[in-house]
Amino acid sequence: MPKDKSNSEYMPERIRKLETRVGENEFDVEAWNGLIREAQTQPIDKGRTTFERLISQFPTTGRYWRIYIEQEMKSRNYEKVEKLFQRCLMRVLSIDLWKCYLTYVRETKSGLSSYREKMAQAYDFALEKIGMDIMSYQIWADYIAFLKAVEAVGSYAENQRITAVRRVYQRGCVNPMINIEQLWREYSQYEQGINPIIAKKMLDDRTREYVNARRVSKELEATTRSLQRHNPATPPCGSVEEAKQVLVWKKYIDWEKSNPLRSESLTVISKRVMFAYEQCLLCLGHHPDVWYEAAQYLSSTSKLMQEKGDTNSSKILSDEASSLYERAISSLMKSNTLIHFAYADFEEGRMKHDKVHTIYQRLLDIKDCDQTLTYIQYMKFTRRAEGIKAARLVFKKAREDTRIRFHVFVAAALMEYYCTKDKQIAFKIFELGLKRFGHEPDYLLAYIDYMSHLNEDNNTRVLFERVLTSTSLSPDKSGTIWDKYLEFECNVGDLSSLLKVENRRLEAFKADYEGKSTCMLIDRYRFLDLYPCAPEILRALGYKDTRTPNKTTTTMMNPTSSSMDAGAKSSMDDAGKKKVGFAMPDLSQMIPYKPRRRPLPGSHPVPGGDFPFPGAATILLKNMPPPRSFHGPFVKVDDLMDKFADCSLPSEEDWLKQVNSGGEGHTFSVSGATSGVRYAGVKRSSSRGDSDDEMSASRSAAPPAHDIYRARQQKRVK
């Protein structure tokens, strides 16, 4: 049966390759574009699966939604078209998608008796959502043309139509967009055609706002000129082109925040800024910083309105921020813990604790995901909102989850120690975690650091002995524990106990320290970034710094120690390299490696890609005409170089004699395949026929009788 099915569903080789590429990288835009082109050539019943996969992968790309909808419209599946519009229209503020929506309403509702009302509602709806787009002129113009074409019977209906057209004109002429000048001219002509007497007053009242909008339109066009609005939203890849687009988008958003319209209404400003954020999210929807900054802007604007006494607007913006977070974690940020945590903190600030519990629970419901940090933040929230007992319940739930790591136990123990001041509870939590994570050196170091901070030396020694003598910790992972034990004895023990620990460590790592007993002496006397020897001597001794800071403990107990030790180590390495004089590469001359599937001719190909030309060569190639501009002659460079190599030039004295003789012997010979051929200076050979002989004879005629130039040269030679 499977064999028959595969035969019935034949797939061309080209499509199979595209599907393979999509399977390897689900965000391969080029492969998806190939599948789209193939689906457009098929009936919608066959291509619908591909389109559904496409919009599921790129739910914010208006171009893909429009292609899908147009295919359904061609097949007159209007019910499916309306469902597709319901799925995408409010979330995807793409100008092309909204134009497609207006076209659909115009074509399918024209036969209804309520066509004019539905069409006017559609235009008003579109202008409310997408009217601020810089390319929205066509929608404004179409709406005005539609209103002008409406039949009006009677003076009342005529006045209603004039008022409606005037209202749209006045809204459009103060909206920054391309072709705003054309809209203003049309509005002027319209007012002049209605009543020339009041037209001047109507236009004068709007001129100032129009001039301001025209100025902003030019600035907006310059700011957004480099934006690639049709790029599908893909996860960050760190490419140069992506970084440029992120920079341009943020520049556009900052420009909108600067209030270029000089409006005094916070509602107008926030509306334009959020429209810029919505446009940005269509292309950068996988960037969590854009979601967070948009929500933060709504939150800060809401607080500002609250301070000014506008409670209703403040609540509306606060609810919009919550809706934005909800939209993020329901779509592209579904598995992003950062946005979930920010959303939870936002709702906690609004005192909606039940909603915070729901957010964390949704995040914990994600399967096949490390939930360690989620449980830690969940415990911190419950401790702040409901007390330490609620946090203990979350910790109990975390212990039953197999997806957590040892960090949950460390966080719970330190929470008990800092918040309840109960050392015994923290000690019991560490002991409980020791049974489960006794093989993790980082957890053991966190436990040891906790004990050492309590100044309980005997209990700390007992813990060291338990850890080092247990079978759960493999010998190859016990190096950091021995180093910590030695450091502990250096700080609080006597010399005899210090020597005992050194000897036991030497016995445990006998193969590593064979012939390097001096390195153990260095570990005894070092302190932080201070060493008893110069860096070059440390290298000569083969000393390696094995005391790496404990990442878990440094972030919770002493946040500055990690950066301090890392900086000391790097400074020691840099100093050693400078003193010893190691050869360092010139990083300014390095060129980036660019993987390419098919390297271009003339590049420097290597397996997997090629290296670009140096900067100077790149500039030269840009200034030169393309290769297709050259049609010959094509020189054999190797043969030309052989001729130059075989060329025998006369000495300076022989050359002067030939010049003084009147140019007769002004020649040099070239050996090789064309030996015997004589070249007169840079002139062509004279072995090409009678005509060439006559030409060369005429060129080598005797000089004039009174040649002053040659006479002076002869005097200098004498």
Secondary structure as GFF3:
##gff-version 3
##sequence-region A 1 718
A	DSSP	alpha_helix	2	8	.	.	.	ID=ss1
A	DSSP	alpha_helix	13	24	.	.	.	ID=ss2
A	DSSP	alpha_helix	29	40	.	.	.	ID=ss3
A	DSSP	alpha_helix	44	57	.	.	.	ID=ss4
A	DSSP	alpha_helix	62	74	.	.	.	ID=ss5
A	DSSP	alpha_helix	78	88	.	.	.	ID=ss6
A	DSSP	alpha_helix	95	108	.	.	.	ID=ss7
A	DSSP	alpha_helix	115	130	.	.	.	ID=ss8
A	DSSP	alpha_helix	137	149	.	.	.	ID=ss9
A	DSSP	alpha_helix	155	172	.	.	.	ID=ss10
A	DSSP	alpha_helix	180	194	.	.	.	ID=ss11
A	DSSP	alpha_helix	196	223	.	.	.	ID=ss12
A	DSSP	alpha_helix	240	257	.	.	.	ID=ss13
A	DSSP	alpha_helix	266	283	.	.	.	ID=ss14
A	DSSP	alpha_helix	288	307	.	.	.	ID=ss15
A	DSSP	alpha_helix	311	330	.	.	.	ID=ss16
A	DSSP	alpha_helix	337	349	.	.	.	ID=ss17
A	DSSP	alpha_helix	353	364	.	.	.	ID=ss18
A	DSSP	alpha_helix	372	386	.	.	.	ID=ss19
A	DSSP	alpha_helix	388	399	.	.	.	ID=ss20
A	DSSP	alpha_helix	407	415	.	.	.	ID=ss21
A	DSSP	pi_helix	416	420	.	.	.	ID=ss22
A	DSSP	alpha_helix	423	437	.	.	.	ID=ss23
A	DSSP	alpha_helix	441	453	.	.	.	ID=ss24
A	DSSP	alpha_helix	457	469	.	.	.	ID=ss25
A	DSSP	three_ten_helix	475	477	.	.	.	ID=ss26
A	DSSP	alpha_helix	479	492	.	.	.	ID=ss27
A	DSSP	alpha_helix	495	508	.	.	.	ID=ss28
A	DSSP	alpha_helix	517	525	.	.	.	ID=ss29
A	DSSP	alpha_helix	535	541	.	.	.	ID=ss30
A	DSSP	alpha_helix	551	556	.	.	.	ID=ss31
A	DSSP	alpha_helix	559	580	.	.	.	ID=ss32
A	DSSP	three_ten_helix	587	589	.	.	.	ID=ss33
A	DSSP	beta_strand	594	595	.	.	.	ID=ss34
A	DSSP	beta_strand	604	606	.	.	.	ID=ss35
A	DSSP	beta_strand	609	611	.	.	.	ID=ss36
A	DSSP	alpha_helix	615	623	.	.	.	ID=ss37
A	DSSP	three_ten_helix	627	629	.	.	.	ID=ss38
A	DSSP	alpha_helix	637	646	.	.	.	ID=ss39
A	DSSP	beta_strand	647	648	.	.	.	ID=ss40
A	DSSP	alpha_helix	652	660	.	.	.	ID=ss41
A	DSSP	beta_strand	667	670	.	.	.	ID=ss42
A	DSSP	beta_strand	678	680	.	.	.	ID=ss43
A	DSSP	alpha_helix	690	699	.	.	.	ID=ss44
A	DSSP	alpha_helix	708	717	.	.	.	ID=ss45
###
